[in-house]
């Protein structure tokens, strides 16, 4: 059985050729969603809408993440007519902050483009596309997290997602991150708490990534058991974090130390079919480590009467906790701590044991995604 959740693609330094995309499209039947994003801006690709049309012809959900600057005119109409999911990267709630993080882009134009998208969607009584604002938390903009939620609610988007600056290529990046392997700054904790309260009051869905690492992540955010990433060259890879749009080694800073990493690829769509990839020993070994980890966590969590899979719940407020597929082991531990402290400590011990016995692959060890960040 092949992964059936999503296919991702990226382009930045060069464009994916139509020939490569056509080769890839032969495997679309195995996927539910074709997500045309990675490290670059999808709307600058000269054949982006041909790609979308081919994916829609295969009757698949299609989405991408954009900076929003080109979300107007013909692009706007195409989005309204063809796209199921769209994320818009807005890393500030003011002209000054946004301009500092995204030089060359124009905050007011992006906001107006989003506003027009939502207004036309509502006027036409469409449920799609589902629109999310993606806000990357860092020291430069964390003070505007509450404001971005208010802006999202005012615009009428479906969701605000607050990610972390988690791919760190140089010391300056490391100095800008706000998540911490130690004690998280009280200032940041207060902002996040207020942001959650604001989202609840405004009735807007808010997905916030944690500010501290966690070792109960079962299948990391990139979900290599369900997704497959394909680079602009056509290389098969587990995720965007293990396949950067550069040749040769790339640098990654992890816990303050710099690592030289290699792009991880299991073959190329122009030489290998998805069926051949599925039989590849190296690929199966990589996936196997995730499968063993998942089974170990599920076996342990079944004693609580639920199945653990994803790392984060959408919400877990209130005095009761519903155990379902979106509940993490640690959430269970926090809940148990209020009910039976001894049980909570036992859960924590088992988390540590399983994480040590069934680690993520070596290629993932310097990636913050495996820690839920």
Secondary structure, DSSP 8 states (H G I E B T S, - for coil): ----SEEEE--SSS---HHHHHHHHTTGGG-SEEE--SSS-GGGSTTHHHHHHHHHHTT-EEEEEE-STT-SHHHHHHHHHH-SEEEEE---SSHHHHHHHSTT--HHHHHHHHHHHHHHHHHTT---SEEEEEEEE-TTTGGGHHHHHHHHHHHT-SEEEEEE-----SHHHHHH---BSS---HHHHHHHHHHHHHHHHHT-EEEE--SB--S--SS-TT-TTTEEEE-TT-BEES-GGG--SSSS-EEEEETTEEEEE----S-BTTT--HHHHHT-HHHHHHHHHHHHHHHHHHHHHGGGTS---SS--S---SS----STT--HHHHHHHHHHH-HHHHHHHHHHHHHHHHHS---GGGTT-GGGGT-
